[in-house]
């Protein structure tokens, strides 16, 4: 087999490597490579205090690159400590990854690009998107006849809890409705490794950012819809996510 470019360590999946870096709160560059469809593919993830701060894969950067790299298996890798986090190229940049890096080292050239914020959202809880419900007490509307359980109940402080009355399809004809849902995090825990999650649950939890739909998550982790649905329902039962 062809030798990799200085990446002599092998891991079954990228999540194993990221857990190790996170537990040690390392700073630096994780260089990745895999052999796929007859060619080598390369990627890079920059870490700050054990958390992904920027990622690159071919023409992708940020969350899109991280989501793609997270699905890799049988990965060759090397870690270079204390490499500064570069800025991402502007959206119009179309040069592949190999043309954007220094030829003498792993540090990426940044003077050609407009600086943008580093990748943060992949590992931190995101606020719910969309309009917020009223937070003050509701005005009196007079007596109302009982109408049965309501899908959303007022909280003690007079506001409303964000809930979902959606039941997963479980093989029914409403599968597309579930694929279009957008899960969001409910936990404020910054250290994902501290949560009582299995490895598959943690892998999909890292990808939940309040923007990706269920269909996006299926494409990111390359698992069947039934497996993704089951993992999301397990996270919802632990009150870690909502829809």
N, C-alpha and C positions, 0 to 999 in steps of 0.2 A: 504493500500500500504506500502511496505517496506520503512523505513526511509533512506534518503540519508546520506552520510558520512559527516555531517556538512554543506552540501550545501542546505540551507533551502530557497533560493531565486529561483524564476522561471522566465524565460524569454521565449517569443515566439520563438525567433531566436537569434543566436549568434551575428548577426550584430548589434542588438540593444545594447547588452552589450559592444561590441567593440567601438561603437560610443560614448557611455558615458565615457569609459576610455580614449579614444582619446581626447575628448573635455576637459577633466580635466588634461591631460598630466600626467597620473599616472604611477608610477613604482611599479611592484610587480607581483604576481602570480594569474592568473585566473584559478581556479579549476572547471572543468566541469563534468557533469554526465547526462546521459539520460537512459531511460528504452526502450530497443529496442529488438524485437524478443525474448522476454522472459528473458532477462538478462540486467544487468546494464553495461553500457560502460563509461569509464572514459577518460578524456583528460586534458591537461594542456597547457596554453599559458602564456609565460612570456613577460612583457611589459617594455619598457624603454621610458620615456617621452611620454607615450600614444601610442607608436607604437609597434606592435608585434616584439619581438626580438628572440624568440625561441618557439617551439611548440612540444608537444609529444602526440601520440596516439598509444597505443599498441606497435607495432614494428616500427612505423613511427616516423620521427622527421623532423623538419624544414618545408619547404614549403609543402611537401606531407602531413604532419600531419595537418598543418593549413588549407589546401584545404579541407581535410576530415571534420575537425571540423566546418568549415564555413557553411557546408550544414545542420548542426544539427538544429532541431526545438524542442520546449518544453524542454528547457534545465534547469537543476538544476545547480546552480553555487554559488561560494563564491570567494571573492577577498581578498588576503593577501598582504598588502602593503609592499614595500621595500624588497622584496625577490630577491636576486641576480640571474642573468641569468646564468644557468648552461651551460656547453658544451654539444654538442650532442655526442652520442655514435658513434663509427666508423661504416661504412656500414655493417661489418660482424656481428655486434651484433644482436642477434635474441631473446633476453629475452624480454618478454612483459613489459609494462609500470609498472605494479604493483610490479615487482621484482627489478626495478631499482631505486625506491625512498626510502628515509629514512622511517622507520616505526614510528618515533617519530615526524615527521613534514613534511611540503611540500617541503623543500629544497632537491634538488636531489644530490646524490653522484656524484662527478666528477673526483675523483682521479683514477678511473678505466679506464677512457676514454681518448683518444687522443683529445685535445682541437681542436675545429673547429670554424669557424667564425659563429657568431649568425645569425639568420634569419633576412635579411634586405630587400630582393628583393620583398617580398610580398606587401610592402607599399611604395616603391620608384620607380620612372620611370626608365626603363632599356634602354640602348642604343640599336639600331637595330643590329640584328645579321647578319652574312653573309658578303660577300665582299662589300666594299664601292665603290661607283662610283667615277670617277675622279673628283677632285676638282679644277683643273687648267683649263685655256681656251683651247678649242679644237683647234688643228692645222687646218689651212685652207685646204679644200679639193676641192676647185673649185666650180663653180655654180652647183646647183642641182635643178632639176625640183620640183615643189610643189607636195607634196605627201599627203596633208591633215593633220589633227591634229595628233601630236605625243603623245604617252602615257606618256612621261616624258619630261618636258621642262627645259632648263637650267635656273638656278637662276641668279639674277643680279650680284652676286659675281663670276660667272663663274662655280659654282658647279652645282649639280643636286639635286632636291628634291626627296625624297623617296616617291613614290606614288604607288597606285595599280589600275590597270585597270579592276579589277575583279568586276563583278556585281553579287550580291547574287542570288542564284538559284531560290528562291521563288516558290518552288514546281516543278522545272524542273528536268531533269534527271541528272544534274551536282551537286547534293547535296554532293556527296563524295568529289568533288573538293573544296567546301567551307569548309567542315569539316577538311580538311588537312591544311588549311591556319593557319598561326601563327600571331595573332594580337600583336602589340607592342604599347607602350604609346608614344604620341607625346608631352604631357604636362610636364613641369618641376615643376608643383605645388607639394610641399612636403605634404601639409595638404589636404588630400583627401576630408575632410569634407567641405573645402572651395569651392569646385567645385559645380556648379549648377546641381546636379544629383539627380534623384529619388533613393529610397532605392534599387530597383532591379538593376538599372544602377550602383550604387556604389558597390554592392555586386560582380558583375562580373568584374568591373574595378579593384578591389583589387586583383583579381586572374590573371590579365594580367601581365605577366612578360617577354614577349619576347621569351619564350620557349614553353609554352603550346599551343597546337593546339585548334581549335574550338571544335573538338571532346573531348579534355580533359576538356574544360570548361563545356560542356554539362554534363559530368560525375561528375564534382565537385559540381555543383549547382543543379543537379537532376531536370532540367527543359527540356521541349521538345526542339528539334532543332529549331522549328519555333520561340519560345520565345527568345532563345539565339541569333538567327540571327537578330531578330528585335532590341534587346538591343545593339548588336554590331554596327548595322547600325546607331542607334541613337547616339552612342558615336562617330562614324566616322563623322557624319554630324556636330558634335560640334568640330571637329578637335582635339579630345582628343586621338584618336588611328588611326593607319594605319595597313596595312597588308603587 
